[in-house]
Amino acid sequence: VEEVGMAGSSYTTFTNSLPAGDCRYAVYDFKYVNQDGCQFDKIIFVMWSPDNSPLKHKMLYASSKDFFRQQLTGVALEMQVTDEDEIEEQCMFEKVRDTLTRK
């Protein structure tokens, strides 16, 4: 574990902790309030593999992702992201919303 975020930290704090030029696994507790005012928490597993990271690192992370992911319980959504556009808060929000039965 390289970094542990504080409970209640912002989504920006989370995304800023991801290195610009290297791969990482990350887990984020995404909080969502639907149109009815009901709050949901979804645990998201993120494989961060930016396009400019070393090829050797990409291969290592890709080959070990499934083993690592299987060690985690309670994960509602898994995302593989390669650039900042794919991990923007709105993109994460839409993916989380798609997993809910009560939107």
FIDO-679437 format. One record per atom (N, C-alpha, C): z, y, x. Coordinates in pm, whole numbers, plus 50000, padded with zeros to 5 digits. Layout:
ZYX;...
END
This chain:
500004988350085;500005000050000;500005012350090;498995020250072;498835032150154;499515044250092;499435045249959;500005056849892;500425053149751;501575057949710;502075055749574;502235069549511;501575071449398;501665084149328;502955084949248;503385096849224;504575099249143;504225097848995;505175092848917;504975091848772;504705105848718;503705106948634;503375119848576;502445128448661;502025123148777;501095130748861;499775132748786;499085143248820;497825146248752;496715136848795;495685136248713;494515128148745;493835133548871;493865146648889;493275152849009;494005148249134;495325147149127;496095142149241;495645128049276;495445119849174;494965106149195;493605106049265;492635113349211;491295113149269;491265119449408;492105129449432;492155135549565;492725126149670;493445115849628;494015106449723;492975096249772;491825095649707;490785086449748;489995092549864;489835085149975;489125090750091;487635092650063;487085103450114;485675106650089;484715096850155;485115090750266;484165082450339;484635068350366;485505062950282;485965049250302;486345043050169;486405029950166;486705022350045;488205021250023;488585019449897;489975017149861;490025010149726;491105002549705;491464997949572;492505007749521;492475010449394;493455019549336;493805014649196;495025017649156;495485014449021;496025027348961;495605030348839;496015042748775;496455039848631;497555045848591;498065044748454;497495056548375;496435053848300;495735064348227;496365066048089;496795077948058;497405080947929;496355087547839;496345083347714;495325087847620;495975090147484;495625101147419;496085103947283;494855104047194;494865095447091;493695094747003;493715105746898;492735105646810;492605116146709;493765116146611;494455104746596;495605103846505;496905108146572;496835111646699;498035115746771;498805104246832;498245092046829;498905080346889;498625080147039;499665077647116;499505077347262;499315062947310;498375061247401;498095048347462;498195049747613;498615039047679;498605038347824;497715026647862;496795028947951;495905018247997;495975017948150;496225006248203;496235004448348;494795001748392;494325009948485;492945009248533;492945004748679;492144994548709;491934990248847;490614996248892;490655003549002;489475010449052;489125005049191;487865001149207;487374998149340;486515010049382;487055018049472;486395030149521;485585026249644;484275027649636;483385024049746;482275034449756;482605046049815;481605056749819;480365052749900;479245058649863;477975055449927;478005057450078;478785067150125;478795070250268;479855062450347;480505052850285;481485044850358;480765034450445;481405029950552;480755020150641;480385007350567;479215002150597;478704990150530;479674978450546;480254977050662;481204966150686;482414967250592;482884979350569;484014981350477;483614978150334;482404982250294;481924979250159;481884964150135;481384956950235;481274942450223;482654935950216;483584940650296;484944935250296;485624937650162;485534949650111;486164952849983;485504945249868;484194944149869;483494936949762;483844922149763;483964916249881;484244901949889;485694898449857;486614907849872;488024904849846;488524910549713;487684917849642;488094924449518;488614914649414;487914903949389;488324894549284;489694888449314;489914884449438;491224878949474;492324889149451;492104901249499;493104911749484;493354914849337;492304916049261;492404919449118;493184908749042;493014896049078;493714885149010;495224885449034;495654892549135;497084893449165;497784903649075;497014911649004;497574922248919;497624917548774;498694921348705;498804918248563;498834931348484;498354930748362;498394942348275;497234952048290;496244948448367;495094957248387;494184956348265;493914967948205;493094968448084;491614970748114;491334976848227;489964980748259;489764980448409;488604975848449;488234975548590;486994984248609;487034992648710;485905001548737;485505000648884;484214999948909;483675001249043;482985014749049;483425023249140;482855036549148;482375039349290;481235046449296;480625049249426;480525064049457;480765072549358;480755086849386;481705094149292;481925106749319;482915114549244;482545116249097;481245116249065;480835117748925;481335106048841;481355094048899;481765082148824;483275081348801;484035089348874;485495088748858;486065101648801;485195110248749;485675122348683;486545118348564;487485126748531;488425123548424;487725120848292;486695128248259;485965126048133;485315112348131;484765108048244;484145094748253;485195083848233;486345085448296;487445075948280;487915075748135;488055087448077;488465088847937;487535081047845;486235082447865;485245075747781;485325060547797;485525055847918;485625041447940;486905035747878;487995043147889;489255038847827;489115038847675;488545049547621;488365050547476;487535039047422;486555034647498;485705023547453;486465010447442;487615009147510;488404996747504;489374996747387;489545008147321;490525009147214;489935005047079;490764999046997;490334995746860;490575007646768;491605015846799;491885027946722;491535039846808;490385045746785;489895056546869;490325069846813;
END
